[in-house]
Amino acid sequence: MKTQSVSRNPLPMYSGTTLFSANALPSAISARKAVSRVHQLGTPIAARQLRPTTLLKQTMRFPLASKAKKPAIEWQPFPSCLIDTIAVVIELRHKPLKRIASDNPNVNQKGTFELGVHSKFSSKIKARVMSRENREKLYIEASIPKFMTGQNIVGLEELYGPCVSLINAVLDQMGIEPSEIERAKISKGKFQIVRVDYAVHCACSSPERAAAVMAALRSLIFAKAKDSSAYGNETIYAGQHSSRWTLRAYRKDLEIKKATRRLPASVYGRKTLLESVENCVRLELVLRSPELTRLGLSSPLSWNTAEARKRMQVWIDRLSNLNGVVPNMEDLDKLTNVSQLKLRAWLTGDLSAFTRAPSTFSACRKEILLKTGIDVRGEPSVELQRRALLCIRDVFKQGISFKSYPGKWDALCAGVESANALVTGKTATHAKR
């Protein structure tokens, strides 16, 4: 039985031409290009002959976006540093605290050995007073600026003079008159300091920046510090349970919006203070008795402005290596939440942040282009990234500056008389008359 043979036509041979000829057919040209690409891949870069006229530029397929409506947010950081809470032990023989508290509207009894002494600005602002050594000494703990002025946003960096003023103000509210010897010791700074809180503000200009700084501080403190803890996104501690020192970071603007922490109406410059501290992260360094003794700072005469800043600067330097970036555009909040998230990812180099579905991508691109001036069709240029993004460590460094307000101290201590009248009801009485 004969098998049927299948005729196979041989591949055509083109006479007078080769695969590398200029007259080659399209299939041959494609093969030539393929061979050429393979050859290039196996050839060192330095040995390749590049033809500028035939190269495909990156911008022809992925255009670099380099425009933005506003390149950056310019802000003047709010400068404020101050000594806040202090605790002292003074020599002062006194009556039992129960007798001191009786019939005194400025004092609340808190057990056998502790009183809560009200500030003249508000009954919610108190000093802790405890009896020591069989009524031979008094322990007084209070925020100097808050007790004396009704707020602790601005204050002083000096300790000796303000501390003496605080002691005398607390004793006046308690109705205690020290002896001449006891008053002389207080005025000369002959008492022991067992706690000092020093605070500085980092002005971040926007809620987003403030939140980013807090998040970066939380990550760094949890990674580096011992005994670290956090309460939501509002407060972060390093060494919270230490008997020597504690560092605390929190949003000061959020704290004073709480009902129990609001500034009294009688505070001098209240509106300006509230506006100034908006979007501020506050750092507080708490030094307790063992650490103060070790540093030789247990006497009020040992403290000065340079010493206070030196102690805080150590921690600022430790916390300056914050990671991450934050958008630096004023119009970002005009975008939808989804568009904001996509734009942030795209600015950091994620080119897949936007879907390529024509309708979805077109609408999102149009919104971003209209409100920010950025065209997300392509990839962000380095220039655009520098203008549209800001390193969190730069926000932290630029937002902190040391400044106290001794020139405003007397006015802050006096408060606003009209507001005092309003609180006591005198204004309403006069209006009726």
NUZA-868597 format. One line per 2 residues: number of its first residue (from 1); their letters; for each residue x, y, z of N, C-alpha, C. Coordinates in steps of 0.05 Angstrom, whole numbers. Example, Ala and Ser with C-alpha at 12.3 -4.5 7.8 and 13.67 -1.06 7.14 Angstrom:
2
1> as> 264,-114,156,246,-90,156,264,-66,156 ~ 257,-45,142,273,-21,143,258,1,157
END
This chain:
433
1> mk> 17,-24,0,0,0,0,17,25,0 ~ 11,42,-19,28,65,-22,17,88,-4
3> tq> 34,100,11,26,123,27,26,148,10 ~ 6,164,15,3,189,0,23,209,11
5> sv> 39,219,-6,59,239,2,47,266,1 ~ 54,282,21,44,310,23,65,328,12
7> sr> 58,344,-7,76,363,-19,81,386,-1 ~ 105,392,5,113,414,22,128,434,6
9> np> 117,458,3,131,479,-12,154,490,4 ~ 177,491,-8,199,502,7,196,532,11
11> lp> 211,543,31,210,572,36,220,586,12 ~ 208,608,4,217,623,-20,245,634,-15
13> my> 260,634,-35,287,646,-35,286,670,-53 ~ 294,692,-42,294,717,-57,321,723,-67
15> sg> 323,721,-92,349,725,-105,356,755,-104 ~ 381,759,-100,391,787,-100,385,803,-75
17> tt> 372,791,-56,367,804,-31,375,787,-7 ~ 379,800,15,385,786,40,366,796,61
19> lf> 367,783,84,350,792,106,358,819,116 ~ 382,828,111,392,854,120,392,874,98
21> sa> 380,868,75,379,886,53,358,907,58 ~ 362,931,47,342,952,49,317,946,33
23> na> 319,928,14,296,920,-2,282,895,8 ~ 288,887,32,277,863,43,247,867,48
25> lp> 232,845,48,204,846,53,198,852,82 ~ 173,860,89,166,867,117,173,845,137
27> sa> 168,820,131,175,799,150,204,798,155 ~ 220,803,134,248,803,137,258,826,154
29> is> 245,849,151,252,873,167,246,868,196 ~ 224,854,202,218,848,230,238,830,242
31> ar> 247,810,226,267,792,235,293,807,240 ~ 299,825,223,324,841,226,323,856,253
33> ka> 301,869,259,299,884,284,301,866,308 ~ 290,842,306,292,823,328,320,815,333
35> vs> 334,808,311,362,801,314,379,824,325 ~ 373,848,316,387,871,326,383,875,356
37> rv> 358,871,366,353,874,395,368,854,411 ~ 368,829,401,383,808,415,413,815,417
39> hq> 423,825,394,451,833,393,457,855,413 ~ 439,874,416,443,896,434,444,887,463
41> lg> 426,868,470,425,858,497,451,845,505 ~ 465,833,486,490,819,492,514,836,489
43> tp> 510,861,482,533,880,478,535,899,501 ~ 559,903,512,563,923,533,552,950,525
45> ia> 542,964,545,530,990,540,549,1009,527 ~ 574,1009,538,594,1027,527,601,1022,498
47> ar> 596,997,488,603,991,461,580,995,441 ~ 556,1001,451,534,1005,433,536,1032,419
49> ql> 528,1033,394,526,1058,379,498,1068,380 ~ 493,1089,395,467,1100,398,462,1120,376
51> rp> 438,1120,365,430,1139,345,409,1157,356 ~ 416,1182,364,397,1200,376,372,1204,361
53> tt> 373,1203,334,350,1208,318,329,1185,319 ~ 338,1162,328,320,1139,328,313,1131,357
55> ll> 324,1144,378,318,1136,405,290,1145,413 ~ 277,1129,429,250,1136,440,254,1149,467
57> kq> 248,1174,469,251,1189,494,230,1179,514 ~ 237,1181,540,219,1173,561,194,1189,561
59> tm> 196,1215,556,173,1233,557,154,1228,535 ~ 162,1213,514,144,1207,492,122,1187,500
61> rf> 129,1169,519,110,1149,529,100,1156,556 ~ 117,1166,574,110,1173,602,117,1202,607
63> pl> 101,1221,600,108,1249,604,112,1256,633 ~ 132,1272,639,137,1281,667,120,1304,674
65> as> 104,1302,695,88,1323,705,104,1342,722 ~ 105,1368,716,123,1386,730,109,1412,738
67> ka> 82,1413,737,68,1437,743,52,1433,768 ~ 48,1455,783,32,1455,807,21,1483,811
69> kk> -3,1485,821,-16,1511,824,0,1528,844 ~ 6,1517,867,21,1530,888,43,1511,897
71> pa> 68,1519,895,90,1500,900,92,1491,929 ~ 86,1508,947,91,1502,975,74,1519,994
73> ie> 71,1510,1018,58,1525,1039,80,1540,1054 ~ 78,1566,1055,96,1582,1070,83,1589,1097
75> wq> 98,1585,1118,87,1591,1144,108,1602,1163 ~ 99,1618,1181,116,1629,1202,111,1614,1227
77> pf> 129,1596,1235,124,1580,1259,119,1597,1284 ~ 100,1588,1300,94,1602,1325,115,1593,1346
79> ps> 131,1613,1355,152,1606,1374,143,1607,1403 ~ 146,1586,1418,138,1587,1446,152,1564,1461
81> cl> 166,1572,1483,177,1552,1501,174,1564,1529 ~ 170,1546,1549,164,1556,1576,168,1534,1596
83> id> 172,1543,1621,170,1525,1644,141,1523,1652 ~ 131,1499,1653,103,1495,1658,98,1486,1688
85> ti> 95,1461,1693,90,1451,1720,115,1449,1736 ~ 114,1457,1761,137,1454,1779,126,1442,1805
87> av> 143,1430,1821,136,1420,1847,159,1428,1866 ~ 152,1440,1889,172,1449,1908,165,1440,1936
89> vi> 185,1439,1953,181,1434,1982,192,1458,1997 ~ 175,1472,2012,183,1496,2027,181,1491,2057
91> el> 197,1505,2072,195,1503,2101,174,1523,2111 ~ 152,1513,2122,130,1530,2131,113,1514,2151
93> rh> 114,1522,2176,98,1510,2196,69,1519,2192 ~ 50,1500,2192,23,1507,2185,3,1491,2202
95> kp> -22,1500,2202,-44,1486,2216,-51,1461,2200 ~ -67,1443,2213,-77,1420,2198,-92,1429,2173
97> lk> -89,1414,2151,-101,1422,2126,-132,1424,2128 ~ -143,1407,2145,-172,1408,2149,-181,1435,2159
99> ri> -166,1446,2178,-173,1472,2189,-169,1494,2168 ~ -148,1491,2151,-143,1511,2130,-165,1511,2110
101> as> -176,1487,2104,-197,1485,2084,-224,1494,2094 ~ -229,1494,2120,-255,1501,2130,-262,1530,2124
103> dn> -286,1534,2113,-296,1560,2107,-279,1576,2088 ~ -263,1562,2071,-246,1575,2051,-256,1567,2023
105> pn> -269,1584,2008,-280,1576,1982,-258,1571,1961 ~ -233,1579,1967,-211,1576,1948,-197,1549,1951
107> vn> -206,1533,1970,-192,1508,1976,-212,1485,1976 ~ -204,1462,1965,-219,1437,1966,-203,1416,1982
109> qk> -216,1403,2001,-203,1382,2016,-200,1357,1999 ~ -176,1345,1996,-171,1321,1981,-158,1300,1999
111> gt> -171,1292,2020,-159,1274,2039,-147,1288,2062 ~ -135,1273,2080,-124,1284,2105,-100,1302,2100
113> fe> -84,1295,2080,-59,1309,2076,-56,1323,2050 ~ -78,1329,2036,-76,1342,2010,-99,1361,2006
115> lg> -93,1384,1993,-113,1404,1987,-111,1411,1957 ~ -133,1420,1945,-133,1431,1919,-139,1461,1921
117> vh> -120,1477,1913,-122,1506,1916,-128,1518,1889 ~ -150,1534,1888,-159,1545,1862,-143,1569,1854
119> sk> -139,1572,1828,-128,1596,1816,-149,1618,1815 ~ -141,1642,1816,-160,1664,1814,-174,1665,1787
121> fs> -163,1652,1766,-175,1652,1740,-197,1632,1736 ~ -195,1610,1751,-216,1589,1748,-213,1569,1770
123> sk> -236,1558,1780,-235,1537,1800,-226,1511,1789 ~ -226,1508,1762,-216,1484,1749,-185,1483,1748
125> ik> -172,1506,1752,-143,1507,1753,-134,1506,1782 ~ -120,1485,1789,-114,1481,1817,-84,1475,1822
127> ar> -75,1481,1846,-49,1473,1855,-53,1451,1876 ~ -36,1430,1875,-36,1409,1895,-18,1417,1918
129> vm> -29,1416,1942,-15,1423,1966,-17,1400,1986 ~ 6,1391,1996,7,1369,2015,24,1376,2039
131> sr> 16,1366,2061,31,1370,2086,54,1350,2089 ~ 77,1359,2098,100,1342,2101,113,1346,2128
133> en> 126,1325,2138,142,1325,2162,128,1338,2186 ~ 105,1326,2193,89,1335,2216,83,1365,2216
135> re> 74,1374,2193,65,1401,2188,87,1422,2190 ~ 112,1413,2185,135,1431,2184,141,1441,2156
137> kl> 132,1427,2136,137,1434,2108,112,1431,2092 ~ 112,1444,2069,90,1442,2049,101,1434,2022
139> yi> 87,1415,2010,93,1408,1982,73,1422,1964 ~ 82,1438,1945,65,1453,1926,72,1445,1898
141> ea> 51,1437,1883,55,1429,1855,33,1443,1838 ~ 43,1457,1817,24,1471,1800,38,1480,1775
143> si> 22,1486,1754,33,1499,1730,36,1528,1735 ~ 61,1538,1734,65,1567,1739,49,1584,1721
145> pk> 51,1582,1694,35,1600,1677,5,1596,1680 ~ -4,1571,1683,-33,1566,1684,-45,1577,1710
147> fm> -32,1573,1732,-42,1583,1758,-41,1613,1759 ~ -19,1625,1748,-15,1654,1750,-29,1670,1728
149> tg> -34,1657,1704,-45,1672,1681,-69,1659,1669 ~ -76,1635,1677,-100,1622,1666,-94,1605,1641
151> qn> -70,1606,1631,-62,1590,1607,-33,1581,1609 ~ -26,1561,1594,2,1552,1593,12,1548,1564
153> iv> 3,1566,1547,12,1566,1519,38,1582,1516 ~ 39,1605,1530,64,1621,1531,71,1625,1560
155> gl> 96,1632,1565,105,1636,1592,134,1644,1593 ~ 148,1635,1614,175,1643,1619,193,1619,1620
157> ee> 219,1624,1616,239,1602,1618,254,1605,1644 ~ 251,1627,1658,263,1630,1684,248,1614,1705
159> ly> 261,1607,1726,248,1590,1747,247,1604,1774 ~ 268,1617,1782,269,1628,1809,247,1648,1815
161> gp> 246,1670,1800,226,1691,1804,197,1681,1801 ~ 190,1669,1779,162,1659,1776,155,1638,1797
163> cv> 174,1622,1806,169,1602,1826,161,1615,1853 ~ 176,1635,1861,170,1650,1885,142,1663,1883
165> sl> 136,1674,1860,109,1687,1856,87,1666,1859 ~ 92,1642,1848,72,1621,1850,67,1612,1879
167> in> 89,1609,1894,87,1601,1922,70,1621,1938 ~ 77,1647,1934,62,1668,1948,33,1669,1940
169> av> 27,1664,1914,-1,1665,1905,-17,1642,1917 ~ -5,1618,1919,-18,1595,1930,-23,1599,1960
171> ld> -3,1610,1974,-7,1615,2003,-28,1636,2008 ~ -29,1656,1991,-51,1677,1993,-78,1664,1990
173> qm> -81,1647,1970,-107,1633,1966,-114,1616,1989 ~ -95,1605,2003,-99,1587,2026,-104,1604,2051
175> gi> -97,1629,2051,-100,1645,2075,-78,1641,2095 ~ -54,1633,2086,-31,1628,2104,-12,1652,2102
177> ep> -4,1661,2126,16,1683,2128,42,1671,2139 ~ 62,1668,2123,88,1657,2133,101,1677,2153
179> se> 118,1666,2170,133,1683,2188,154,1698,2172 ~ 166,1718,2185,187,1733,2171,210,1716,2162
181> ie> 218,1697,2179,240,1679,2172,232,1661,2149 ~ 208,1650,2149,198,1632,2128,196,1647,2102
183> ra> 185,1672,2103,182,1688,2078,209,1695,2067 ~ 229,1701,2084,256,1708,2075,269,1684,2061
185> ki> 265,1660,2072,276,1636,2059,263,1632,2031 ~ 238,1637,2029,224,1633,2003,234,1654,1983
187> sk> 236,1679,1991,244,1700,1973,273,1697,1964 ~ 290,1684,1981,318,1679,1974,323,1653,1959
189> gk> 301,1639,1953,304,1614,1938,314,1590,1954 ~ 311,1592,1981,320,1570,1998,298,1550,2001
191> fq> 292,1536,1980,272,1514,1980,281,1494,1959 ~ 269,1470,1960,277,1448,1943,258,1445,1920
193> iv> 269,1441,1896,253,1435,1872,254,1405,1868 ~ 230,1393,1865,229,1364,1862,216,1356,1834
195> rv> 208,1376,1819,198,1370,1792,198,1396,1776 ~ 206,1393,1750,205,1415,1731,196,1404,1704
197> dy> 175,1417,1693,166,1410,1666,174,1433,1647 ~ 189,1427,1627,197,1446,1607,184,1439,1580
199> av> 171,1458,1567,156,1453,1543,164,1470,1520 ~ 162,1460,1496,167,1474,1471,146,1465,1450
201> hc> 138,1484,1432,118,1478,1412,131,1475,1385 ~ 120,1456,1370,127,1452,1342,103,1461,1325
203> ac> 105,1484,1312,83,1494,1296,84,1481,1268 ~ 62,1468,1261,62,1451,1237,46,1464,1214
205> ss> 31,1485,1219,17,1501,1199,-10,1488,1189 ~ -12,1462,1189,-37,1449,1180,-43,1424,1196
207> pe> -68,1416,1198,-75,1392,1213,-61,1367,1202 ~ -58,1366,1176,-46,1343,1163,-16,1341,1171
209> ra> -3,1363,1171,25,1363,1180,28,1355,1209 ~ 11,1366,1226,12,1360,1254,7,1330,1259
211> aa> -13,1319,1244,-18,1290,1247,5,1273,1237 ~ 18,1282,1215,41,1268,1205,65,1269,1224
213> vm> 69,1291,1237,91,1293,1257,85,1275,1281 ~ 60,1275,1290,53,1257,1312,57,1228,1305
215> aa> 49,1220,1281,52,1192,1272,81,1185,1270 ~ 98,1203,1260,126,1197,1257,140,1196,1284
217> lr> 132,1214,1303,143,1213,1330,135,1187,1344 ~ 111,1178,1340,102,1153,1352,119,1130,1342
219> sl> 124,1128,1316,140,1106,1305,168,1107,1316 ~ 180,1131,1317,208,1134,1326,211,1128,1356
221> if> 192,1138,1372,194,1134,1401,189,1104,1408 ~ 170,1092,1394,166,1063,1400,189,1046,1391
223> ak> 204,1055,1371,227,1040,1361,252,1044,1379 ~ 255,1067,1390,280,1075,1403,278,1077,1433
225> ak> 256,1086,1444,254,1092,1473,244,1069,1489 ~ 252,1068,1514,242,1048,1532,217,1059,1546
227> ds> 201,1040,1556,177,1048,1570,160,1068,1555 ~ 156,1063,1529,140,1081,1512,111,1072,1511
229> sa> 93,1091,1508,65,1085,1507,51,1107,1492 ~ 27,1102,1483,11,1122,1468,-18,1119,1475
231> yg> -33,1141,1474,-61,1142,1479,-74,1153,1454 ~ -83,1134,1436,-94,1142,1411,-72,1157,1394
233> ne> -81,1177,1380,-63,1193,1364,-58,1220,1377 ~ -65,1223,1403,-64,1249,1416,-39,1252,1434
235> ti> -30,1231,1447,-9,1233,1467,11,1210,1464 ~ 36,1215,1465,57,1195,1464,77,1200,1487
237> ya> 85,1178,1500,103,1179,1523,128,1163,1518 ~ 150,1174,1527,175,1160,1530,183,1161,1559
239> gq> 188,1138,1572,195,1138,1600,171,1146,1618 ~ 147,1137,1611,123,1146,1625,124,1140,1654
241> hs> 134,1117,1662,134,1108,1690,161,1111,1704 ~ 179,1127,1691,205,1131,1703,204,1149,1727
243> sr> 220,1144,1747,222,1161,1770,241,1185,1765 ~ 254,1185,1743,275,1206,1737,265,1226,1717
245> wt> 254,1216,1693,246,1235,1672,225,1223,1655 ~ 209,1239,1641,189,1231,1622,188,1251,1600
247> lr> 186,1242,1575,181,1259,1552,153,1254,1542 ~ 138,1275,1538,111,1273,1529,107,1290,1504
249> ay> 94,1279,1484,87,1293,1459,57,1292,1455 ~ 44,1314,1449,16,1314,1445,7,1339,1429
251> rk> -17,1338,1419,-29,1361,1404,-40,1381,1424 ~ -27,1404,1426,-36,1424,1445,-62,1436,1437
253> dl> -66,1440,1411,-91,1452,1401,-115,1434,1407 ~ -112,1408,1406,-134,1390,1412,-139,1389,1442
255> ei> -119,1391,1458,-122,1390,1487,-139,1413,1497 ~ -133,1437,1488,-147,1461,1499,-175,1463,1488
257> kk> -183,1446,1470,-211,1446,1460,-229,1428,1477 ~ -217,1412,1495,-233,1396,1513,-246,1413,1534
259> at> -269,1405,1543,-285,1421,1561,-270,1428,1587 ~ -255,1408,1597,-241,1412,1622,-215,1428,1619
261> rr> -207,1433,1595,-181,1446,1590,-183,1473,1575 ~ -207,1482,1571,-211,1507,1556,-200,1531,1572
263> lp> -191,1551,1557,-180,1574,1570,-202,1591,1581 ~ -199,1601,1606,-219,1619,1618,-222,1644,1601
265> as> -246,1656,1603,-251,1681,1588,-234,1704,1596 ~ -223,1703,1621,-208,1725,1631,-178,1725,1623
267> vy> -170,1705,1607,-142,1703,1598,-135,1727,1579 ~ -113,1740,1585,-104,1762,1568,-96,1751,1540
269> gr> -106,1763,1519,-99,1755,1492,-109,1727,1485 ~ -132,1720,1496,-142,1693,1492,-145,1685,1463
271> kt> -158,1701,1447,-163,1695,1419,-137,1691,1404 ~ -117,1709,1408,-92,1707,1395,-77,1681,1403
273> ll> -78,1674,1428,-65,1650,1437,-78,1625,1425 ~ -104,1624,1423,-117,1601,1411,-110,1599,1381
275> es> -109,1621,1367,-101,1620,1339,-72,1612,1335 ~ -55,1622,1353,-26,1616,1350,-19,1587,1354
277> ve> -33,1574,1372,-26,1546,1379,-40,1526,1362 ~ -56,1535,1343,-70,1517,1325,-50,1500,1309
279> nc> -55,1474,1307,-38,1456,1292,-9,1454,1304 ~ -7,1456,1330,19,1454,1344,21,1427,1358
281> vr> 45,1416,1356,53,1392,1371,70,1402,1394 ~ 64,1394,1418,78,1403,1442,96,1380,1453
283> le> 121,1387,1459,139,1369,1472,143,1379,1500 ~ 140,1361,1520,144,1367,1548,164,1348,1560
285> lv> 185,1359,1572,205,1343,1586,201,1347,1616 ~ 195,1325,1629,190,1325,1658,215,1314,1672
287> lr> 227,1331,1689,250,1323,1704,242,1321,1734 ~ 246,1297,1746,238,1292,1773,262,1293,1792
289> sp> 256,1290,1818,276,1296,1838,303,1281,1834 ~ 303,1254,1829,329,1241,1826,345,1252,1803
291> el> 332,1259,1780,346,1270,1757,355,1298,1763 ~ 339,1314,1776,347,1341,1783,371,1341,1802
293> tr> 371,1323,1821,394,1321,1839,419,1312,1824 ~ 416,1293,1806,439,1284,1790,451,1306,1773
295> lg> 433,1323,1763,442,1346,1746,450,1370,1761 ~ 447,1370,1788,453,1393,1804,434,1416,1800
297> ls> 408,1409,1795,388,1430,1789,365,1430,1809 ~ 369,1420,1833,348,1419,1853,343,1445,1867
299> sp> 360,1465,1862,356,1492,1873,345,1510,1851 ~ 326,1528,1857,316,1546,1837,337,1565,1826
301> ls> 358,1570,1842,379,1588,1833,397,1575,1812 ~ 395,1549,1809,412,1534,1789,401,1536,1761
303> wn> 376,1543,1759,363,1544,1733,367,1571,1719 ~ 369,1570,1693,369,1594,1676,359,1586,1648
305> ta> 356,1606,1631,345,1601,1605,363,1582,1589 ~ 389,1586,1590,407,1569,1575,406,1540,1584
307> ea> 403,1535,1610,402,1508,1621,376,1495,1612 ~ 354,1510,1612,328,1498,1604,329,1490,1575
309> rk> 339,1507,1557,340,1500,1529,359,1477,1523 ~ 380,1476,1539,400,1454,1535,387,1427,1540
311> rm> 371,1425,1561,358,1400,1567,338,1391,1546 ~ 323,1410,1535,304,1403,1514,318,1398,1487
313> qv> 339,1412,1481,353,1409,1456,364,1380,1452 ~ 371,1368,1474,381,1340,1473,359,1323,1460
315> wi> 335,1326,1469,313,1310,1458,305,1318,1430 ~ 306,1343,1424,300,1352,1397,319,1339,1377
317> dr> 344,1338,1384,364,1325,1367,359,1296,1364 ~ 350,1282,1385,344,1254,1384,320,1248,1366
319> ls> 301,1266,1365,276,1262,1351,276,1273,1323 ~ 298,1286,1315,299,1299,1289,300,1280,1265
321> nl> 308,1256,1269,310,1237,1247,284,1223,1241 ~ 263,1239,1235,237,1228,1229,235,1220,1200
323> ng> 221,1198,1195,218,1188,1168,191,1197,1156 ~ 189,1197,1129,164,1202,1116,162,1229,1104
325> vv> 142,1233,1087,137,1258,1074,108,1265,1077 ~ 101,1291,1073,74,1300,1075,69,1320,1053
327> pn> 45,1319,1041,39,1338,1019,43,1367,1027 ~ 52,1383,1009,59,1411,1014,43,1429,996
329> me> 17,1423,993,0,1439,975,-25,1449,990 ~ -31,1474,985,-54,1486,999,-81,1476,989
331> dl> -82,1467,964,-107,1460,952,-114,1430,955 ~ -97,1416,970,-102,1387,972,-128,1381,985
333> dk> -137,1397,1005,-162,1391,1019,-186,1396,1001 ~ -183,1408,978,-205,1412,960,-212,1387,944
335> lt> -194,1367,945,-199,1342,931,-216,1323,948 ~ -228,1304,935,-242,1283,950,-221,1266,965
337> nv> -230,1251,985,-212,1235,1001,-197,1214,983 ~ -212,1202,964,-201,1182,946,-179,1195,929
339> sq> -185,1218,918,-166,1232,900,-141,1240,916 ~ -145,1248,941,-122,1256,958,-103,1232,962
341> lk> -115,1209,969,-99,1185,973,-84,1177,948 ~ -97,1178,925,-84,1170,900,-62,1190,893
343> lr> -67,1216,897,-47,1236,890,-22,1233,907 ~ -26,1228,933,-3,1224,951,14,1200,942
345> aw> 0,1178,936,15,1154,927,29,1160,900 ~ 16,1174,882,28,1180,856,53,1198,860
347> lt> 51,1218,877,73,1236,882,98,1222,893 ~ 93,1201,908,115,1185,920,126,1164,901
349> gd> 115,1163,876,127,1145,856,110,1121,848 ~ 86,1119,860,68,1096,853,52,1104,828
351> ls> 61,1096,804,48,1103,779,22,1087,775 ~ 18,1066,791,-7,1051,789,-28,1061,808
353> af> -24,1084,820,-44,1094,839,-70,1101,825 ~ -70,1108,800,-94,1115,786,-102,1092,767
355> tr> -127,1085,767,-138,1065,749,-137,1075,720 ~ -133,1057,702,-132,1065,674,-158,1062,660
357> ap> -179,1056,674,-206,1056,662,-211,1084,652 ~ -216,1087,626,-218,1114,614,-236,1133,628
359> st> -260,1125,636,-279,1143,649,-269,1151,676 ~ -261,1132,693,-252,1138,720,-227,1154,721
361> fs> -207,1146,705,-182,1160,704,-186,1189,694 ~ -202,1192,673,-206,1219,661,-219,1238,681
363> ac> -239,1228,696,-252,1245,715,-234,1253,738 ~ -218,1234,748,-200,1239,770,-177,1258,761
365> rk> -167,1253,738,-146,1270,727,-156,1299,724 ~ -180,1302,714,-191,1329,710,-195,1343,736
367> ei> -204,1329,757,-208,1342,783,-182,1351,795 ~ -161,1334,794,-135,1341,805,-122,1364,789
369> ll> -124,1363,763,-113,1384,746,-126,1411,752 ~ -152,1411,755,-167,1436,759,-161,1449,786
371> kt> -158,1432,807,-156,1442,834,-127,1445,844 ~ -109,1431,832,-81,1432,841,-61,1441,820
373> gi> -70,1439,794,-52,1445,773,-33,1423,765 ~ -36,1399,776,-19,1376,771,-32,1357,751
375> dv> -18,1350,730,-28,1331,711,-16,1304,717 ~ -33,1285,724,-24,1258,733,-22,1239,710
377> rg> -23,1249,685,-19,1232,662,11,1230,658 ~ 23,1210,668,52,1206,666,63,1201,693
379> ep> 87,1211,699,100,1207,724,110,1234,735 ~ 111,1237,762,120,1262,773,150,1267,769
381> sv> 157,1291,761,185,1298,759,197,1302,787 ~ 223,1301,789,236,1306,815,231,1334,825
383> el> 229,1353,807,223,1380,814,196,1383,827 ~ 176,1370,815,149,1370,825,148,1357,852
385> qr> 161,1334,856,162,1321,881,173,1338,903 ~ 195,1353,897,207,1370,917,188,1393,925
387> ra> 173,1403,906,154,1425,911,129,1416,925 ~ 119,1392,917,93,1383,927,95,1366,952
389> ll> 119,1357,960,123,1341,983,143,1354,1002 ~ 139,1349,1027,157,1360,1048,165,1338,1067
391> ci> 190,1336,1073,199,1315,1093,189,1323,1120 ~ 179,1303,1135,168,1307,1161,190,1317,1180
393> rd> 214,1308,1177,236,1317,1194,241,1347,1190 ~ 236,1358,1165,239,1386,1161,216,1402,1174
395> vf> 192,1391,1174,170,1404,1188,177,1406,1218 ~ 188,1385,1229,195,1384,1257,217,1404,1264
397> kq> 238,1404,1248,260,1423,1253,252,1452,1250 ~ 238,1458,1228,231,1485,1222,209,1496,1240
399> gi> 192,1477,1251,170,1486,1267,177,1493,1296 ~ 201,1486,1305,209,1491,1333,227,1515,1334
401> sf> 221,1534,1351,238,1556,1357,234,1565,1386 ~ 256,1572,1399,255,1579,1427,249,1609,1431
403> ks> 227,1614,1445,221,1642,1452,201,1642,1476 ~ 207,1658,1496,189,1662,1518,179,1691,1517
405> yp> 161,1698,1535,147,1724,1532,148,1740,1559 ~ 172,1748,1568,174,1763,1593,160,1790,1592
407> gk> 160,1802,1568,147,1828,1565,117,1827,1568 ~ 105,1804,1564,76,1801,1566,67,1789,1593
409> wd> 86,1783,1610,80,1768,1635,62,1783,1654 ~ 68,1808,1658,52,1824,1677,23,1827,1667
411> al> 19,1831,1641,-8,1833,1630,-22,1807,1632 ~ -8,1785,1627,-20,1758,1629,-28,1752,1658
413> ca> -12,1760,1678,-19,1756,1706,-43,1773,1714 ~ -46,1797,1703,-68,1814,1710,-94,1804,1697
415> gv> -93,1792,1673,-116,1782,1660,-132,1805,1647 ~ -156,1799,1638,-173,1819,1626,-195,1826,1646
417> es> -195,1851,1654,-214,1860,1675,-243,1857,1666 ~ -249,1864,1641,-276,1861,1631,-285,1832,1632
419> an> -267,1814,1625,-274,1786,1626,-278,1777,1655 ~ -262,1787,1673,-266,1780,1701,-293,1789,1711
421> al> -300,1813,1703,-326,1823,1710,-349,1806,1699 ~ -345,1797,1674,-365,1780,1661,-369,1754,1676
423> vt> -346,1743,1685,-347,1717,1699,-362,1720,1726 ~ -357,1742,1740,-369,1745,1766,-398,1756,1765
425> gk> -407,1764,1741,-434,1774,1738,-436,1804,1742 ~ -414,1818,1747,-415,1846,1752,-423,1862,1727
427> ta> -414,1852,1704,-421,1866,1679,-451,1866,1674 ~ -464,1844,1679,-493,1842,1676,-507,1860,1695
429> th> -497,1863,1720,-509,1880,1740,-508,1909,1732 ~ -484,1917,1722,-481,1945,1713,-498,1951,1689
431> ak> -502,1931,1671,-518,1935,1647,-547,1940,1654 ~ -557,1927,1675,-585,1930,1683,-589,1958,1695
433> r> -569,1968,1709,-571,1995,1721,-571,2016,1699
END
